[in-house]
Amino acid sequence: MKEHIGVRAQPPAGTCDDGRCPWHGTLPVRGRTLEGNVRSAKATRTAIVEWHYHRLVAKYERYQRRKSRITAHNPPCIKAKEGDRVLVAECRPLSKTKSFVIVGFVK
């Protein structure tokens, strides 16, 4: 198991044999890191992560609430459930829609 993968996350307590796990496999992480809530974890080793942000509408001089969702790989050693607050890191494309992997939980 790797001690450090380049992001501010604690290594998971469990182990796995997933090659797409940044901690126990060979998947490198790079680029963006995001914090969000798991909205769905129904698909196998996949989770939908959502986060909210504000966008300025210059015409009305007000902020608009928005949300964004991404599909992320959910390794067996982390196994995030619906409602968990997680840290997600960008990686190489894993499928048509997955280019992020869950690397840990946010306290």
Phi and psi in degrees as GROMACS dihedral restraints (atoms count N, CA, C in turn):
[ dihedral_restraints ]
;  ai    aj    ak    al  type     phi  dphi    fc
    3     4     5     6     1   -80.0    20    10
    4     5     6     7     1   142.9    20    10
    6     7     8     9     1   -81.7    20    10
    7     8     9    10     1   -34.9    20    10
    9    10    11    12     1  -142.9    20    10
   10    11    12    13     1   131.1    20    10
   12    13    14    15     1  -113.3    20    10
   13    14    15    16     1     4.7    20    10
   15    16    17    18     1   100.1    20    10
   16    17    18    19     1     3.0    20    10
   18    19    20    21     1  -128.1    20    10
   19    20    21    22     1   160.5    20    10
   21    22    23    24     1   -82.4    20    10
   22    23    24    25     1    79.1    20    10
   24    25    26    27     1  -142.8    20    10
   25    26    27    28     1   147.3    20    10
   27    28    29    30     1   -82.9    20    10
   28    29    30    31     1   141.3    20    10
   30    31    32    33     1   -62.2    20    10
   31    32    33    34     1   145.9    20    10
   33    34    35    36     1   -70.9    20    10
   34    35    36    37     1   155.1    20    10
   36    37    38    39     1   -73.2    20    10
   37    38    39    40     1   -35.9    20    10
   39    40    41    42     1   -84.0    20    10
   40    41    42    43     1   174.1    20    10
   42    43    44    45     1  -122.0    20    10
   43    44    45    46     1   163.2    20    10
   45    46    47    48     1  -153.3    20    10
   46    47    48    49     1   167.6    20    10
   48    49    50    51     1  -115.2    20    10
   49    50    51    52     1    26.5    20    10
   51    52    53    54     1   -81.2    20    10
   52    53    54    55     1   124.8    20    10
   54    55    56    57     1   -70.3    20    10
   55    56    57    58     1   -18.6    20    10
   57    58    59    60     1   -95.4    20    10
   58    59    60    61     1    15.6    20    10
   60    61    62    63     1   -91.1    20    10
   61    62    63    64     1   130.0    20    10
   63    64    65    66     1   -69.6    20    10
   64    65    66    67     1   -22.1    20    10
   66    67    68    69     1   -88.6    20    10
   67    68    69    70     1   -42.0    20    10
   69    70    71    72     1  -111.9    20    10
   70    71    72    73     1    -9.5    20    10
   72    73    74    75     1  -110.1    20    10
   73    74    75    76     1  -152.6    20    10
   75    76    77    78     1  -115.4    20    10
   76    77    78    79     1    17.6    20    10
   78    79    80    81     1   -82.0    20    10
   79    80    81    82     1   116.3    20    10
   81    82    83    84     1   -83.3    20    10
   82    83    84    85     1   144.1    20    10
   84    85    86    87     1  -107.4    20    10
   85    86    87    88     1   146.2    20    10
   87    88    89    90     1  -159.1    20    10
   88    89    90    91     1   165.7    20    10
   90    91    92    93     1    81.9    20    10
   91    92    93    94     1  -136.4    20    10
   93    94    95    96     1   -76.9    20    10
   94    95    96    97     1   149.0    20    10
   96    97    98    99     1  -126.7    20    10
   97    98    99   100     1   137.4    20    10
   99   100   101   102     1  -133.7    20    10
  100   101   102   103     1   152.6    20    10
  102   103   104   105     1  -111.5    20    10
  103   104   105   106     1   138.5    20    10
  105   106   107   108     1  -164.5    20    10
  106   107   108   109     1   178.1    20    10
  108   109   110   111     1  -104.1    20    10
  109   110   111   112     1   141.1    20    10
  111   112   113   114     1   -76.8    20    10
  112   113   114   115     1   119.1    20    10
  114   115   116   117     1   -92.5    20    10
  115   116   117   118     1   -31.9    20    10
  117   118   119   120     1  -150.5    20    10
  118   119   120   121     1   138.0    20    10
  120   121   122   123     1  -135.5    20    10
  121   122   123   124     1    37.7    20    10
  123   124   125   126     1   -80.7    20    10
  124   125   126   127     1   -35.2    20    10
  126   127   128   129     1   -74.9    20    10
  127   128   129   130     1   156.7    20    10
  129   130   131   132     1   -67.3    20    10
  130   131   132   133     1   122.1    20    10
  132   133   134   135     1    53.8    20    10
  133   134   135   136     1    31.7    20    10
  135   136   137   138     1  -137.6    20    10
  136   137   138   139     1   142.4    20    10
  138   139   140   141     1  -137.7    20    10
  139   140   141   142     1   146.9    20    10
  141   142   143   144     1   -98.5    20    10
  142   143   144   145     1   120.1    20    10
  144   145   146   147     1  -110.3    20    10
  145   146   147   148     1   133.2    20    10
  147   148   149   150     1  -126.6    20    10
  148   149   150   151     1   142.9    20    10
  150   151   152   153     1  -141.1    20    10
  151   152   153   154     1   154.3    20    10
  153   154   155   156     1  -107.9    20    10
  154   155   156   157     1   148.6    20    10
  156   157   158   159     1  -151.5    20    10
  157   158   159   160     1   170.4    20    10
  159   160   161   162     1  -114.1    20    10
  160   161   162   163     1   143.0    20    10
  162   163   164   165     1  -127.1    20    10
  163   164   165   166     1   132.0    20    10
  165   166   167   168     1   -75.3    20    10
  166   167   168   169     1   128.6    20    10
  168   169   170   171     1  -101.9    20    10
  169   170   171   172     1   102.6    20    10
  171   172   173   174     1   -62.4    20    10
  172   173   174   175     1   -35.7    20    10
  174   175   176   177     1   -60.3    20    10
  175   176   177   178     1   -41.5    20    10
  177   178   179   180     1  -101.0    20    10
  178   179   180   181     1    -1.0    20    10
  180   181   182   183     1    52.3    20    10
  181   182   183   184     1    44.5    20    10
  183   184   185   186     1  -138.8    20    10
  184   185   186   187     1   168.7    20    10
  186   187   188   189     1  -104.2    20    10
  187   188   189   190     1   146.4    20    10
  189   190   191   192     1  -114.0    20    10
  190   191   192   193     1   134.2    20    10
  192   193   194   195     1   -79.6    20    10
  193   194   195   196     1   133.1    20    10
  195   196   197   198     1  -136.3    20    10
  196   197   198   199     1   165.5    20    10
  198   199   200   201     1  -138.1    20    10
  199   200   201   202     1   158.2    20    10
  201   202   203   204     1  -137.2    20    10
  202   203   204   205     1   145.8    20    10
  204   205   206   207     1  -129.4    20    10
  205   206   207   208     1   142.9    20    10
  207   208   209   210     1  -133.8    20    10
  208   209   210   211     1   158.7    20    10
  210   211   212   213     1   -98.0    20    10
  211   212   213   214     1   129.9    20    10
  213   214   215   216     1  -130.5    20    10
  214   215   216   217     1   150.8    20    10
  216   217   218   219     1   -74.9    20    10
  217   218   219   220     1   134.8    20    10
  219   220   221   222     1  -115.4    20    10
  220   221   222   223     1    94.1    20    10
  222   223   224   225     1   -63.7    20    10
  223   224   225   226     1   151.7    20    10
  225   226   227   228     1   -62.9    20    10
  226   227   228   229     1   -27.2    20    10
  228   229   230   231     1   -73.8    20    10
  229   230   231   232     1   -23.6    20    10
  231   232   233   234     1   -95.6    20    10
  232   233   234   235     1   -49.6    20    10
  234   235   236   237     1    47.5    20    10
  235   236   237   238     1    62.0    20    10
  237   238   239   240     1   -70.0    20    10
  238   239   240   241     1   140.9    20    10
  240   241   242   243     1  -107.2    20    10
  241   242   243   244     1   169.2    20    10
  243   244   245   246     1   -60.4    20    10
  244   245   246   247     1   131.2    20    10
  246   247   248   249     1    96.3    20    10
  247   248   249   250     1   -11.2    20    10
  249   250   251   252     1   -73.4    20    10
  250   251   252   253     1   146.0    20    10
  252   253   254   255     1   -95.2    20    10
  253   254   255   256     1   120.2    20    10
  255   256   257   258     1  -126.3    20    10
  256   257   258   259     1   161.9    20    10
  258   259   260   261     1  -106.3    20    10
  259   260   261   262     1   127.7    20    10
  261   262   263   264     1  -118.6    20    10
  262   263   264   265     1   136.0    20    10
  264   265   266   267     1  -121.1    20    10
  265   266   267   268     1   148.1    20    10
  267   268   269   270     1   -77.3    20    10
  268   269   270   271     1   145.7    20    10
  270   271   272   273     1  -144.6    20    10
  271   272   273   274     1  -171.9    20    10
  273   274   275   276     1   -67.8    20    10
  274   275   276   277     1   160.3    20    10
  276   277   278   279     1   -62.5    20    10
  277   278   279   280     1   126.0    20    10
  279   280   281   282     1   -96.7    20    10
  280   281   282   283     1   -25.6    20    10
  282   283   284   285     1  -157.9    20    10
  283   284   285   286     1  -166.2    20    10
  285   286   287   288     1   -61.4    20    10
  286   287   288   289     1   -38.0    20    10
  288   289   290   291     1  -115.2    20    10
  289   290   291   292     1    -8.6    20    10
  291   292   293   294     1  -101.6    20    10
  292   293   294   295     1   115.8    20    10
  294   295   296   297     1  -132.4    20    10
  295   296   297   298     1    17.3    20    10
  297   298   299   300     1  -132.6    20    10
  298   299   300   301     1   156.5    20    10
  300   301   302   303     1  -136.6    20    10
  301   302   303   304     1   142.2    20    10
  303   304   305   306     1   -78.1    20    10
  304   305   306   307     1   125.3    20    10
  306   307   308   309     1  -108.2    20    10
  307   308   309   310     1   -13.6    20    10
  309   310   311   312     1   173.6    20    10
  310   311   312   313     1  -179.4    20    10
  312   313   314   315     1  -101.0    20    10
  313   314   315   316     1   153.5    20    10
  315   316   317   318     1  -104.6    20    10
  316   317   318   319     1   130.5    20    10
